[in-house]
């Protein structure tokens, strides 16, 4: 997925529209939410 899908779709749309977010199920709730918010904030920053 990282190697083909994301790069091909980002290339097609001309910006980083697709990004893979991996969240381990062993993370504590706070870490899970923090990582999720970081990715969302980074996506909308551009």
N, C-alpha and C positions, 0 to 999 in steps of 0.2 A: 504494500500500500504506500509506504513512504517513498519507495523508489520510482514508481510509475504513476499511480493515480494522482497523488498530490502535485507532483511536478508538472504533469501533463495538463491538469485542470487549472493550475495557477498560470501556466503559460497561455492557455486558451483564454482565460479571463483577463490576463494582463496585470494581475496583482495577487497577493497571497490570500486568496479567498478560502482555500482549504488548508487545514492544518490538523495533524493528528494529535490528540490529547490522550496521553496514557496516565491513568490514575490507578495506583495500586489499591487493592481492596484492604490492604493492611494499614493504610494511612489512618491516622486519627482524623476525626471529623474536622477539626480546625485546619489541619494541613491539607485535607482534601478540598475544603472550601477556599483556602488561600491560593492554592495552585490553580483552581478553576477561575477565580477572580483575576489572577495574574494573566492568564491566557485571554480571557474576555477583554480585559483592559488593553492588552497589547494589540489585539485584533482591531479594536475600534480606535486606537490611537492614530492610525494612518488615516 
